[in-house]
Amino acid sequence: MTAPADATARLTGFVAALRAHGVRIGTGETVDAAQAAAALGFADRVLLREGLAATLLHTTDQRRLFDAVFDLYFPRGVGAPEGETGDRDDLRDRLADALAAGDDILLAQLAVEAVDGLGGYGSSPGSDGWSSYQTLERLRPQTLMARVRDDVRRQGGGEGFTGRLLEDEIRRRIEAFRALVAAEARRRVAERRGRDEIARRAVAPTADRVDFLYAGKDRLAELRRTVQPLARKLATRLAARRRRASRGTIDLRRTLRGSLSTGGVPMRPVLRRRRPARPELVLLCDVSGSVAGFSDFTMLLVQALHDQFSKVRVFAFVNRIDEITGLLDHGAADPEGLGARIRAEATLTGWHGSSDYGVALGEFAERYAGAVGPRTTVFVLGDARTNMSDPNLAAVRQIAERARHVHWLNPEPRAQWGTGDSAAYAYAELVAMHECRNAHQLGALIGRLLPV
């Protein structure tokens, strides 16, 4: 890859696109990246990518985003592939051979051919585009599993892989090819519509900025792996706030009284000593439907922070409510199975399976009123959609009167509050309602709202 004529503009655009996705990159790091690019050159694309990653990234979870944006600003090629692209059956035959051989270079070439031959749509120059989904639907690489497995065994290339391990390795190669197809489709569209727009609209964000309501299983699994690092960061922040609070604030009356000996000049401020006690925390979690992923992640995060509180109690509900504090002890060992274990062992539904905030919150106020006291902070997790049932504002008011603080974390965008069966604004008149759509917002809210 030769040095592009617009290398400076391309690099600054690349950095701007990463910043737009939440990657913190300062001026110094941008200068370091420019120096790395100048030292490494543009001939070796892989070397350039690793050099820029070393200067710009802070955490490993940013790497997927980085690679996708890098492919747009520093693509493998420009335009359509040279020569004619084979038909679908020919592509499948060559793809099966490349997968069996584990030939990464050939797989990259086949991804380009596949998008060019199978992914195009539209009939006019202004509407033409390329779709990775259409390409993969027509090529269907996942159906080559058995054929590739047999080829690997026949060729004797499966040493070290037996049974399930061999199938897992083939799945990994197929997923890598699917990623190459997606990157090639983005590149072709970016050439027509502009890199900046595609980087903003078509590149998946980092896991901590994916909306809880729209995160698939793979992104939720990725999110769960961020629980412990986020918990350590929040624990450090809470401990620092607790140390500052323990020093106390100025006692104005005693300070002025002591200043009489110095002619009214307050030479020695007197502090009002505080003895902050670790607060109690209660979580009320809607675990129905698409909200379940948000609740599961928040429960795991709070469990990881349990040392910061004198007591933590967690309750889950759909239209019945049940305490699940004990189940979270096992959640740390098996976070992906937490939701299934809660649904299997807790009583969460009555005569129907739809969420009913009014009934669940009313049952909490009646059965578990003793869990809330003047030192308790209550977090309600849910979208506040009542399925047109009574929101039971009286129960929420009763909980708010007993608790020190009540915060409602809502994973829906604020623009959707109050629409349809949402009672968000009705609840917001009684307790503080906060938009909490992704892990980034959740971390910021927990760090700001938790008492010390």
Disulfide bonds with the S-S distance in Angstrom:
none
